[in-house]
Amino acid sequence: MSALELVAIVLLANRAVTTLSGGSEWPGQLWLISLLLLFHPATGWAFFQLIYSERLLTLLFSLFICAVLEHQRTESRQSFALAFGCALVGLFVKDIAVILFVAPAIFTLMLAASRRDPGKRQSYALEWWLCGLSVVTIAAYLVLSLLPSLYGGSHGFSNSDRLTLIADWRLLALSLFSLTRWLLIVRDRCKANVLDALNLGALAYAAALFLSVGYPYESFWTLPVQLVTVLDLALIWSRWAAPALHRKTTPAFVGAFGITLSAGVLALESGQAQTFSKRIGKIQVNQQKWRTTFEELEALLNERRRAGEPRNLIFMQTWFGRAEYERLPYERLIELDPVTRTYFVVDGIGRGRRYRPQPGDLLANIDKRKLTVLGDESSRYAEVYRFRPGMNYGAIYERQP
């Protein structure tokens, strides 16, 4: 499913650039989009690990872009419905996703008000409806997030890295290209297009990330921003670079030059602190750690079953929850709340009851939490397995008398 989503995003991005370039695909265009979009740490993190929101949002955003381009050309009801539907669903995929859909609509309305919209459209109903999604977002936030949080006494999500900017050259290129285009549009030196509006949305989205969780360029959070940046680079290639080369050489050489240029960019990026290969390597180690620890846990429980010993398994809810542990041969599956230090049987003998840990109980620490969250209680557990010495997580502990 991840592979299909990724292929669809690349093809939709290529279609969008082709439309913006006048309806013709230049040699090397698809290669450039594929290489620059696929081999980025944000893509590797989003598509090779347990991340679904950013990759689904990026897929919807790609489809939204193509629908908006089609709507500006035909103003058909089908393109209107597709664009608005993608935006509406996207709101509930990511909390700040509304920026990606509303900011371009506001930009287009501003162009129309200043008589700089080159489309000369009959109606801007789509843009007004997209702006109306801001009201939907506020209502959804109140009903689905704020009121339940106040009722439950919960606090908002907080990240220690908020207001932290770790940018790469791509964000700088996006900013400079956008600013240059906007200045030329204001001076009537060039005509605006959908990508200029998308640039505003991408930069506003990056700013929202910076204010809420920080902007680390390699994070899956930045995937929509990376998509728009690649669209900009591909448009530069297809509208200016490729035609200039085509006038002096053959299409085959143009395509080969585009591939070589993309490979050169990736080679330069390989010197960054965080790269695609480093991210994939880390994810592979994590996945191997999770799988191996689960296999070891299953082997320990089977060994106790053969010996007729109790098989009580304790876990703390993280990325892996009850569903992942239910396939193991335990007698009791016990969830530990690290905040209240309470134990409840969620499956097996005594289901639904509070539980008092017994000597010999196994505690799984597969993926995220450190045992230190239990405070003094952690001293009651002795390590019986660790995937790799010195590595966090991927460990199994046994309750001591």
C-alpha positions as CSV (number, residue, x, y, z in Angstrom):
1,M,0.0,0.0,0.0
2,S,2.8,2.4,0.8
3,A,4.5,1.6,-2.5
4,L,1.2,2.3,-4.4
5,E,0.8,5.6,-2.6
6,L,4.3,6.6,-3.4
7,V,4.0,5.7,-7.1
8,A,0.7,7.6,-7.3
9,I,2.2,10.7,-5.7
10,V,5.1,10.7,-8.3
11,L,2.7,10.2,-11.2
12,L,0.4,13.0,-10.0
13,A,3.3,15.3,-9.5
14,N,4.5,14.6,-13.0
15,R,1.0,15.3,-14.4
16,A,0.8,18.6,-12.5
17,V,4.2,19.8,-13.8
18,T,3.2,18.7,-17.4
19,T,0.0,20.8,-17.1
20,L,1.9,23.8,-15.8
21,S,4.4,23.4,-18.6
22,G,1.8,23.8,-21.3
23,G,0.7,20.2,-21.6
24,S,3.9,18.6,-22.8
25,E,6.3,16.4,-20.8
26,W,9.9,17.2,-21.4
27,P,12.6,14.5,-21.3
28,G,14.1,13.9,-17.9
29,Q,11.1,15.4,-16.1
30,L,9.7,12.2,-14.6
31,W,13.2,11.1,-13.6
32,L,13.9,14.4,-11.9
33,I,10.6,14.2,-9.9
34,S,11.1,10.6,-9.0
35,L,14.7,10.9,-7.8
36,L,14.4,14.2,-5.9
37,L,11.1,13.1,-4.3
38,L,11.8,9.5,-3.5
39,F,15.4,9.8,-2.2
40,H,14.8,12.3,0.6
41,P,14.9,11.4,4.3
42,A,11.4,12.7,4.8
43,T,10.1,10.3,2.2
44,G,12.1,7.4,3.6
45,W,10.8,8.1,7.1
46,A,7.1,8.5,6.0
47,F,6.9,5.5,3.7
48,F,9.2,2.9,5.4
49,Q,8.0,3.2,8.9
50,L,4.7,3.2,10.8
51,I,3.6,6.7,9.5
52,Y,0.3,7.1,7.7
53,S,-0.9,10.6,8.2
54,E,1.7,12.5,6.2
55,R,1.9,10.1,3.3
56,L,-1.9,10.0,3.0
57,L,-2.1,13.8,3.3
58,T,0.6,14.1,0.6
59,L,-1.4,11.8,-1.7
60,L,-4.6,13.8,-1.2
61,F,-2.6,17.0,-1.7
62,S,-1.2,15.7,-5.0
63,L,-4.7,14.7,-6.2
64,F,-6.0,18.1,-5.0
65,I,-3.3,19.9,-7.1
66,C,-4.3,18.0,-10.3
67,A,-8.0,18.6,-9.6
68,V,-7.4,22.4,-9.1
69,L,-5.4,22.6,-12.4
70,E,-8.2,20.8,-14.2
71,H,-10.8,23.0,-12.6
72,Q,-9.0,26.2,-13.6
73,R,-9.1,25.0,-17.2
74,T,-12.6,23.5,-17.5
75,E,-14.5,24.7,-14.3
76,S,-16.3,21.3,-14.4
77,R,-18.4,20.0,-11.5
78,Q,-16.2,16.8,-11.4
79,S,-13.0,18.7,-10.8
80,F,-14.7,20.9,-8.3
81,A,-16.0,17.9,-6.4
82,L,-12.6,16.1,-6.5
83,A,-10.7,19.2,-5.3
84,F,-13.1,20.0,-2.5
85,G,-13.4,16.3,-1.5
86,C,-9.6,15.9,-1.2
87,A,-9.4,19.1,0.9
88,L,-12.3,18.1,3.2
89,V,-10.8,14.6,3.9
90,G,-7.4,16.1,4.3
91,L,-8.6,18.2,7.2
92,F,-9.1,15.1,9.3
93,V,-5.8,13.5,8.3
94,K,-3.5,16.2,9.8
95,D,-4.4,18.9,12.2
96,I,-2.7,21.7,10.3
97,A,-3.5,20.4,6.8
98,V,-6.1,23.1,6.3
99,I,-3.3,25.5,5.6
100,L,-2.3,23.5,2.4
101,F,-5.8,23.9,1.0
102,V,-6.9,27.3,2.2
103,A,-3.7,29.3,1.6
104,P,-3.7,28.6,-2.2
105,A,-7.4,29.6,-2.4
106,I,-6.8,32.9,-0.6
107,F,-3.9,33.6,-2.9
108,T,-6.1,33.0,-6.0
109,L,-8.8,35.3,-4.6
110,M,-6.2,38.0,-4.0
111,L,-5.0,37.6,-7.6
112,A,-8.6,37.9,-8.9
113,A,-9.2,41.0,-6.7
114,S,-6.1,42.7,-8.1
115,R,-7.0,41.6,-11.7
116,R,-3.8,39.5,-12.0
117,D,-5.5,36.1,-12.4
118,P,-4.5,34.9,-15.9
119,G,-7.3,32.3,-15.9
120,K,-10.2,34.8,-16.6
121,R,-12.6,32.3,-14.9
122,Q,-16.3,32.7,-14.7
123,S,-16.5,31.7,-11.1
124,Y,-14.3,31.4,-8.0
125,A,-16.8,29.2,-6.1
126,L,-14.2,26.5,-5.4
127,E,-11.9,29.0,-3.7
128,W,-14.7,30.4,-1.5
129,W,-15.7,26.9,-0.6
130,L,-12.1,26.0,0.3
131,C,-11.9,29.1,2.5
132,G,-15.1,27.9,4.2
133,L,-13.1,24.9,5.3
134,S,-11.5,27.1,7.9
135,V,-14.9,27.2,9.7
136,V,-15.2,23.4,9.4
137,T,-11.7,23.1,10.9
138,I,-12.6,25.4,13.9
139,A,-15.8,23.5,14.5
140,A,-14.1,20.1,14.3
141,Y,-11.3,21.3,16.6
142,L,-13.9,22.4,19.2
143,V,-16.0,19.3,19.1
144,L,-13.3,16.6,18.5
145,S,-10.4,18.0,20.4
146,L,-10.8,21.0,22.7
147,L,-14.0,20.1,24.5
148,P,-13.1,16.4,25.1
149,S,-9.6,17.5,26.3
150,L,-11.1,20.0,28.7
151,Y,-13.6,17.4,29.9
152,G,-10.8,14.8,30.4
153,G,-8.4,17.2,31.9
154,S,-5.8,16.6,29.2
155,H,-3.2,19.0,27.9
156,G,-2.4,19.8,24.3
157,F,0.4,18.1,22.5
158,S,3.8,19.6,23.3
159,N,7.1,19.1,21.7
160,S,10.4,20.2,23.2
161,D,11.8,21.1,19.7
162,R,9.1,23.6,18.8
163,L,10.5,26.9,17.4
164,T,13.5,24.9,16.1
165,L,14.5,25.4,12.5
166,I,16.8,22.7,10.9
167,A,16.5,23.6,7.2
168,D,18.2,22.3,4.1
169,W,18.9,23.9,0.8
170,R,15.5,22.8,-0.5
171,L,13.6,25.0,1.9
172,L,15.9,27.9,1.0
173,A,15.2,27.2,-2.8
174,L,11.5,27.1,-2.2
175,S,11.6,30.4,-0.3
176,L,13.8,32.2,-2.9
177,F,11.8,30.9,-5.9
178,S,8.5,31.8,-4.3
179,L,9.7,35.3,-3.3
180,T,11.1,35.9,-6.8
181,R,7.9,34.8,-8.5
182,W,5.7,36.9,-6.2
183,L,7.8,40.0,-6.8
184,L,7.6,39.5,-10.6
185,I,3.9,39.0,-10.4
186,V,3.4,42.2,-8.4
187,R,5.4,44.1,-11.0
188,D,3.4,42.5,-13.9
189,R,6.6,40.9,-15.2
190,C,5.1,37.4,-15.3
191,K,1.8,35.7,-14.9
192,A,0.8,33.7,-11.8
193,N,-0.1,30.1,-11.8
194,V,-1.3,27.5,-9.4
195,L,2.2,26.7,-8.2
196,D,2.6,30.2,-6.9
197,A,-0.4,29.7,-4.8
198,L,0.9,26.3,-3.7
199,N,4.2,27.8,-2.7
200,L,2.3,30.1,-0.3
201,G,0.6,27.1,1.2
202,A,3.8,25.1,1.6
203,L,5.7,28.0,3.3
204,A,2.7,28.6,5.6
205,Y,2.6,24.9,6.4
206,A,6.4,25.0,7.2
207,A,5.8,28.0,9.4
208,A,3.0,26.1,11.3
209,L,5.4,23.2,11.8
210,F,8.0,25.5,13.1
211,L,5.6,27.1,15.6
212,S,4.1,23.8,16.8
213,V,6.8,21.0,16.7
214,G,9.8,22.6,15.0
215,Y,11.0,22.2,11.4
216,P,13.5,19.4,11.0
217,Y,13.9,19.0,7.2
218,E,14.4,15.2,7.4
219,S,11.2,14.6,9.4
220,F,8.1,13.0,7.8
221,W,6.3,16.1,9.0
222,T,7.8,18.1,6.1
223,L,6.7,15.7,3.3
224,P,4.0,18.1,1.8
225,V,6.6,20.9,1.8
226,Q,9.1,18.6,0.0
227,L,6.4,17.8,-2.6
228,V,5.9,21.4,-3.5
229,T,9.6,22.1,-3.6
230,V,10.1,19.2,-6.1
231,L,7.3,20.6,-8.2
232,D,9.1,24.0,-8.3
233,L,12.4,22.3,-9.3
234,A,10.7,20.2,-12.0
235,L,8.9,23.3,-13.4
236,I,12.2,25.1,-13.6
237,W,13.5,22.2,-15.6
238,S,10.5,21.7,-17.9
239,R,9.8,25.4,-18.6
240,W,13.3,26.9,-18.9
241,A,16.2,24.4,-18.6
242,A,15.0,21.6,-20.8
243,P,13.7,23.8,-23.7
244,A,17.0,25.7,-23.8
245,L,18.9,22.4,-24.0
246,H,16.5,21.0,-26.5
247,R,17.3,23.9,-28.9
248,K,21.0,22.9,-29.0
249,T,20.9,19.1,-28.7
250,T,18.8,15.9,-28.9
251,P,15.9,14.8,-26.6
252,A,18.0,11.8,-25.5
253,F,20.8,14.1,-24.3
254,V,18.2,16.3,-22.5
255,G,16.8,13.4,-20.7
256,A,20.3,12.0,-19.8
257,F,21.3,15.5,-18.5
258,G,18.2,15.7,-16.4
259,I,19.0,12.3,-14.8
260,T,22.6,13.3,-14.3
261,L,21.6,16.6,-12.7
262,S,19.2,14.9,-10.3
263,A,21.9,12.3,-9.3
264,G,24.3,15.1,-8.7
265,V,21.9,16.8,-6.4
266,L,21.4,13.6,-4.5
267,A,25.2,13.1,-4.3
268,L,25.6,16.6,-2.8
269,E,22.8,15.9,-0.3
270,S,24.6,12.7,0.8
271,G,26.9,14.9,2.8
272,Q,24.1,16.2,5.0
273,A,23.7,15.1,8.6
274,Q,20.5,13.2,7.8
275,T,20.1,11.4,4.5
276,F,17.7,9.0,2.9
277,S,20.1,6.1,3.3
278,K,20.8,6.9,7.0
279,R,17.1,7.1,7.7
280,I,16.3,3.8,5.9
281,G,19.2,2.1,7.7
282,K,17.9,3.2,11.1
283,I,14.4,2.1,10.3
284,Q,15.7,-1.3,9.2
285,V,17.5,-1.8,12.5
286,N,14.4,-0.8,14.4
287,Q,12.2,-3.2,12.4
288,Q,14.7,-6.0,13.0
289,K,14.8,-5.1,16.7
290,W,11.0,-5.3,17.0
291,R,10.7,-8.5,15.1
292,T,13.5,-10.3,16.9
293,T,12.3,-9.1,20.3
294,F,8.8,-10.4,19.5
295,E,10.2,-13.8,18.4
296,E,12.3,-14.0,21.6
297,L,9.2,-13.2,23.7
298,E,7.2,-15.9,22.0
299,A,10.0,-18.4,22.6
300,L,10.1,-17.5,26.3
301,L,6.4,-18.0,26.7
302,N,6.4,-21.3,24.8
303,E,9.2,-22.5,27.0
304,R,7.2,-21.7,30.1
305,R,4.1,-23.4,28.7
306,R,6.1,-26.6,28.1
307,A,7.4,-26.3,31.7
308,G,3.9,-25.7,33.1
309,E,4.9,-22.3,34.5
310,P,2.7,-19.2,34.6
311,R,2.7,-17.1,31.5
312,N,1.8,-13.5,32.4
313,L,2.9,-10.8,30.0
314,I,3.0,-7.1,30.9
315,F,3.2,-4.3,28.3
316,M,3.0,-0.5,28.2
317,Q,0.9,1.0,25.4
318,T,3.2,2.5,22.8
319,W,3.3,2.0,19.0
320,F,2.6,-1.6,19.7
321,G,-0.5,-2.3,21.7
322,R,-2.8,-5.1,22.7
323,A,-3.5,-6.2,19.1
324,E,0.2,-6.9,18.4
325,Y,0.6,-8.9,21.6
326,E,-2.6,-11.0,21.3
327,R,-0.9,-13.6,19.0
328,L,1.5,-14.6,21.7
329,P,0.9,-17.7,23.9
330,Y,0.3,-16.0,27.2
331,E,-2.2,-16.8,30.0
332,R,-2.7,-13.1,31.0
333,L,-2.1,-10.0,29.0
334,I,-1.6,-7.1,31.4
335,E,-1.4,-3.4,30.5
336,L,0.8,-1.2,32.7
337,D,-0.1,2.4,33.0
338,P,3.3,4.1,33.6
339,V,1.7,7.3,35.0
340,T,-0.4,5.7,37.7
341,R,1.7,2.5,38.0
342,T,-1.4,0.4,37.9
343,Y,-1.9,-3.0,36.2
344,F,-5.0,-4.3,34.5
345,V,-5.7,-7.6,32.8
346,V,-6.9,-6.8,29.2
347,D,-7.0,-10.5,28.0
348,G,-6.9,-14.0,29.4
349,I,-7.4,-15.1,32.9
350,G,-9.1,-12.4,35.1
351,R,-9.8,-10.2,32.2
352,G,-11.0,-6.7,33.2
353,R,-9.6,-7.0,36.7
354,R,-6.8,-5.0,38.4
355,Y,-3.6,-7.0,38.7
356,R,-0.8,-7.3,41.3
357,P,2.5,-8.2,39.6
358,Q,3.9,-11.6,40.6
359,P,7.5,-12.8,40.5
360,G,8.3,-14.3,37.1
361,D,6.0,-12.0,35.2
362,L,7.5,-10.8,31.9
363,L,7.5,-7.2,30.9
364,A,8.0,-6.3,27.2
365,N,9.7,-3.1,26.3
366,I,9.7,-3.3,22.5
367,D,9.7,0.0,20.8
368,K,9.4,3.3,22.7
369,R,9.3,3.7,26.5
370,K,12.2,3.5,28.8
371,L,11.9,1.5,32.0
372,T,12.9,4.5,34.0
373,V,9.3,5.9,33.5
374,L,8.4,3.5,36.3
375,G,10.6,5.2,38.9
376,D,11.5,3.0,41.9
377,E,9.2,0.3,40.4
378,S,11.8,-0.3,37.7
379,S,14.2,-1.9,40.2
380,R,11.8,-4.8,40.6
381,Y,12.4,-5.9,37.0
382,A,15.6,-7.7,35.9
383,E,16.6,-7.7,32.2
384,V,16.5,-11.2,30.6
385,Y,17.0,-10.1,26.9
386,R,18.1,-7.2,24.9
387,F,18.4,-7.0,21.1
388,R,21.7,-5.2,21.2
389,P,23.8,-4.1,24.3
390,G,23.5,-0.3,24.9
391,M,20.5,0.1,22.6
392,N,17.3,1.5,23.9
393,Y,14.2,-0.6,23.8
394,G,14.0,-4.1,22.3
395,A,14.2,-5.6,25.7
396,I,12.4,-8.1,28.0
397,Y,12.4,-8.0,31.8
398,E,11.3,-10.4,34.5
399,R,9.6,-9.4,37.7
400,Q,11.7,-10.2,40.8
401,P,10.5,-11.3,44.2
